[in-house]
């Protein structure tokens, strides 16, 4: 098989093929970003509390233990749909009640969030739970 | 070693190995936290251990890539490195930045670190793998740009080969895509969309160019096969990698907000992603079987063949296992993903760097190869690490399949933590395999200190 493909054919495949698929990808990106996603992310509800909540999420590195819509660490429960699973008040009480100090059990640190940070975080989780995810996760347990 | 400036590769390789050891230590701690949840709590919460584990991985692989570049680019360009002084200066800049950042993670709380580094003014932190403070990210950009400048100047004034061109294209792409790490939209869907431009287009795009170039270089040196044949294969490997991998990014866009057509694009294109890895196996075994000379560095040949096989298994097979949308619907964000992550990073990127080190380190010390005793010791470490990583992967895969079954693919789903308790036995077995891996790392370190000089050829 070594002789069927020449080096210049392989080189052409690398440059030509890559360039072609980069262009296809940019085309798909354009459609996704400017036409498709705006109809799916309910950005009209992206209020200042949601924006602030995302910063809280990032500042405390929540993604280091949890997944958010399936992405992150796999050490603690999925939070993309936690608002639907538990509700906002439960989430706030849970965060305030950490750590549980149950021996041998996975522990979440006490983050000492202010009331405002808690509210913003819940708004962010609520917004995240309403993104059109093609019905992922399969059920409410995440 | 043909050019004296190739010697700057050595500190890069040593730093890579040191950080690799650190990564394994934190991996062991996390593995234990999976089953003894309060281990080291509150001194080392899981998220900190994890970001140290993953950031050390990225940094040591980058050190390895850079060391490889400083070794292979002068040799390919047939001239001395443009500026060895710049290479050494950037080495210290990168090492100090990296170590200070890790110390920051460990000794200040993450939220405090975000505050003191001004994250509130330009938020980029707190996203998986991009946890570094803004100032660290800027440091990385400076180091990478200086690195590219140095090598570009070397190649522009020297011989241009497929190997050094593909390598540099990969690194320039890596640098360009990293700029998306500075872009963090308020809208989570857009944030995730572009976050993958760094993460996916690194490991399933630009890094594969670097991997391919390193692989081709070592193959060329170890087998003495005709350069034109090696470079043809290199083009085929990186060509099929980009043609499948770029749109293959779609397998990350199934459930995070982009439209449903990505389920078709992503499934179709990522089904082709194993091809370059399969070609690498054909290439490696064909070339080694048709080698023109018997290279005395046999352990480097073992690493080379190992890289081909393990990257095909880890990136190719374990990736394909969960890449089709109907399967991924159930496996997305489970231990199946973790299994794939471990075998693909070890099999592709850790092993290619260890291959390069295995080939280049003796040369940097003025020998064609190490003594038989040193090589046999290193071969032991190869088998210990590689076989135990296969077992880590198998145990995580088993954990993931049971997790999917109990939590997702059932009419009576159980809560996350209930499921975690039920699969603890797999986590214990994984930790056992990780201990064997650690023994492999220790044997690897020992191989550098056994008597290496019995055979002197250069």
HADDOCK unambig.tbl for C-alpha pairs under 7 A between the chains (distance, minus, plus):
assign (segid A and resid 6 and name CA) (segid B and resid 232 and name CA) 6.96 0.50 0.50
assign (segid A and resid 7 and name CA) (segid B and resid 228 and name CA) 6.82 0.50 0.50
assign (segid A and resid 7 and name CA) (segid B and resid 232 and name CA) 4.41 0.50 0.50
assign (segid A and resid 10 and name CA) (segid B and resid 232 and name CA) 5.82 0.50 0.50
assign (segid A and resid 10 and name CA) (segid B and resid 235 and name CA) 5.36 0.50 0.50
assign (segid A and resid 10 and name CA) (segid B and resid 236 and name CA) 5.39 0.50 0.50
assign (segid A and resid 11 and name CA) (segid B and resid 235 and name CA) 5.47 0.50 0.50
assign (segid A and resid 13 and name CA) (segid B and resid 239 and name CA) 6.07 0.50 0.50
assign (segid A and resid 14 and name CA) (segid B and resid 235 and name CA) 5.71 0.50 0.50
assign (segid A and resid 14 and name CA) (segid B and resid 236 and name CA) 6.71 0.50 0.50
assign (segid A and resid 14 and name CA) (segid B and resid 238 and name CA) 6.66 0.50 0.50
assign (segid A and resid 14 and name CA) (segid B and resid 239 and name CA) 3.86 0.50 0.50
assign (segid A and resid 17 and name CA) (segid B and resid 239 and name CA) 6.79 0.50 0.50
assign (segid A and resid 17 and name CA) (segid B and resid 243 and name CA) 5.99 0.50 0.50
assign (segid A and resid 18 and name CA) (segid B and resid 239 and name CA) 6.51 0.50 0.50
assign (segid A and resid 18 and name CA) (segid B and resid 242 and name CA) 5.67 0.50 0.50
assign (segid A and resid 18 and name CA) (segid B and resid 243 and name CA) 5.38 0.50 0.50
assign (segid A and resid 21 and name CA) (segid B and resid 243 and name CA) 6.03 0.50 0.50
assign (segid A and resid 21 and name CA) (segid B and resid 246 and name CA) 6.98 0.50 0.50
assign (segid A and resid 22 and name CA) (segid B and resid 246 and name CA) 6.83 0.50 0.50
assign (segid A and resid 25 and name CA) (segid B and resid 247 and name CA) 5.91 0.50 0.50
assign (segid A and resid 32 and name CA) (segid B and resid 258 and name CA) 6.35 0.50 0.50
assign (segid A and resid 32 and name CA) (segid B and resid 259 and name CA) 6.89 0.50 0.50
assign (segid A and resid 36 and name CA) (segid B and resid 258 and name CA) 6.97 0.50 0.50
assign (segid A and resid 36 and name CA) (segid B and resid 259 and name CA) 6.16 0.50 0.50
assign (segid A and resid 37 and name CA) (segid B and resid 257 and name CA) 6.72 0.50 0.50
assign (segid A and resid 37 and name CA) (segid B and resid 258 and name CA) 5.63 0.50 0.50
assign (segid A and resid 37 and name CA) (segid B and resid 259 and name CA) 6.82 0.50 0.50
assign (segid A and resid 40 and name CA) (segid B and resid 257 and name CA) 6.64 0.50 0.50
assign (segid A and resid 41 and name CA) (segid B and resid 189 and name CA) 6.92 0.50 0.50
assign (segid A and resid 41 and name CA) (segid B and resid 257 and name CA) 6.65 0.50 0.50
assign (segid A and resid 51 and name CA) (segid B and resid 186 and name CA) 5.66 0.50 0.50
assign (segid A and resid 58 and name CA) (segid B and resid 125 and name CA) 6.21 0.50 0.50
assign (segid A and resid 58 and name CA) (segid B and resid 126 and name CA) 3.96 0.50 0.50
assign (segid A and resid 58 and name CA) (segid B and resid 127 and name CA) 6.42 0.50 0.50
assign (segid A and resid 59 and name CA) (segid B and resid 111 and name CA) 5.17 0.50 0.50
assign (segid A and resid 59 and name CA) (segid B and resid 114 and name CA) 6.33 0.50 0.50
assign (segid A and resid 59 and name CA) (segid B and resid 125 and name CA) 6.90 0.50 0.50
assign (segid A and resid 59 and name CA) (segid B and resid 126 and name CA) 5.76 0.50 0.50
assign (segid A and resid 60 and name CA) (segid B and resid 110 and name CA) 6.31 0.50 0.50
assign (segid A and resid 60 and name CA) (segid B and resid 111 and name CA) 5.28 0.50 0.50
assign (segid A and resid 60 and name CA) (segid B and resid 126 and name CA) 6.97 0.50 0.50
assign (segid A and resid 61 and name CA) (segid B and resid 126 and name CA) 4.60 0.50 0.50
assign (segid A and resid 63 and name CA) (segid B and resid 126 and name CA) 7.00 0.50 0.50
assign (segid A and resid 63 and name CA) (segid B and resid 127 and name CA) 6.69 0.50 0.50
assign (segid A and resid 63 and name CA) (segid B and resid 128 and name CA) 6.29 0.50 0.50
assign (segid A and resid 64 and name CA) (segid B and resid 47 and name CA) 4.13 0.50 0.50
assign (segid A and resid 64 and name CA) (segid B and resid 50 and name CA) 6.63 0.50 0.50
assign (segid A and resid 64 and name CA) (segid B and resid 51 and name CA) 6.82 0.50 0.50
assign (segid A and resid 64 and name CA) (segid B and resid 128 and name CA) 6.94 0.50 0.50
assign (segid A and resid 65 and name CA) (segid B and resid 46 and name CA) 6.64 0.50 0.50
assign (segid A and resid 65 and name CA) (segid B and resid 47 and name CA) 5.31 0.50 0.50
assign (segid A and resid 67 and name CA) (segid B and resid 333 and name CA) 6.94 0.50 0.50
assign (segid A and resid 69 and name CA) (segid B and resid 256 and name CA) 6.30 0.50 0.50
assign (segid A and resid 70 and name CA) (segid B and resid 332 and name CA) 5.82 0.50 0.50
assign (segid A and resid 70 and name CA) (segid B and resid 333 and name CA) 4.35 0.50 0.50
assign (segid A and resid 71 and name CA) (segid B and resid 333 and name CA) 5.78 0.50 0.50
assign (segid A and resid 72 and name CA) (segid B and resid 128 and name CA) 6.06 0.50 0.50
assign (segid A and resid 74 and name CA) (segid B and resid 333 and name CA) 6.81 0.50 0.50
assign (segid A and resid 74 and name CA) (segid B and resid 334 and name CA) 6.41 0.50 0.50
assign (segid A and resid 74 and name CA) (segid B and resid 335 and name CA) 6.93 0.50 0.50
assign (segid A and resid 77 and name CA) (segid B and resid 416 and name CA) 5.72 0.50 0.50
assign (segid A and resid 103 and name CA) (segid B and resid 38 and name CA) 6.75 0.50 0.50
assign (segid A and resid 104 and name CA) (segid B and resid 36 and name CA) 4.93 0.50 0.50
assign (segid A and resid 104 and name CA) (segid B and resid 37 and name CA) 5.04 0.50 0.50
assign (segid A and resid 104 and name CA) (segid B and resid 38 and name CA) 5.26 0.50 0.50
assign (segid A and resid 105 and name CA) (segid B and resid 36 and name CA) 6.52 0.50 0.50
assign (segid A and resid 105 and name CA) (segid B and resid 37 and name CA) 4.38 0.50 0.50
assign (segid A and resid 105 and name CA) (segid B and resid 38 and name CA) 5.75 0.50 0.50
assign (segid A and resid 106 and name CA) (segid B and resid 37 and name CA) 3.52 0.50 0.50
assign (segid A and resid 106 and name CA) (segid B and resid 38 and name CA) 5.44 0.50 0.50
assign (segid A and resid 107 and name CA) (segid B and resid 37 and name CA) 6.24 0.50 0.50
assign (segid A and resid 107 and name CA) (segid B and resid 38 and name CA) 5.75 0.50 0.50
assign (segid A and resid 109 and name CA) (segid B and resid 42 and name CA) 6.81 0.50 0.50
assign (segid A and resid 131 and name CA) (segid B and resid 257 and name CA) 6.28 0.50 0.50
assign (segid A and resid 132 and name CA) (segid B and resid 257 and name CA) 5.60 0.50 0.50
assign (segid A and resid 133 and name CA) (segid B and resid 255 and name CA) 4.61 0.50 0.50
assign (segid A and resid 133 and name CA) (segid B and resid 256 and name CA) 5.52 0.50 0.50
assign (segid A and resid 133 and name CA) (segid B and resid 257 and name CA) 5.20 0.50 0.50
assign (segid A and resid 134 and name CA) (segid B and resid 255 and name CA) 5.90 0.50 0.50
assign (segid A and resid 136 and name CA) (segid B and resid 255 and name CA) 6.04 0.50 0.50
assign (segid A and resid 136 and name CA) (segid B and resid 329 and name CA) 6.84 0.50 0.50
assign (segid A and resid 138 and name CA) (segid B and resid 408 and name CA) 5.97 0.50 0.50
assign (segid A and resid 139 and name CA) (segid B and resid 408 and name CA) 6.43 0.50 0.50
assign (segid A and resid 141 and name CA) (segid B and resid 407 and name CA) 6.73 0.50 0.50
assign (segid A and resid 141 and name CA) (segid B and resid 413 and name CA) 6.74 0.50 0.50
assign (segid A and resid 141 and name CA) (segid B and resid 414 and name CA) 6.91 0.50 0.50
assign (segid A and resid 141 and name CA) (segid B and resid 415 and name CA) 5.48 0.50 0.50
assign (segid A and resid 141 and name CA) (segid B and resid 416 and name CA) 6.60 0.50 0.50
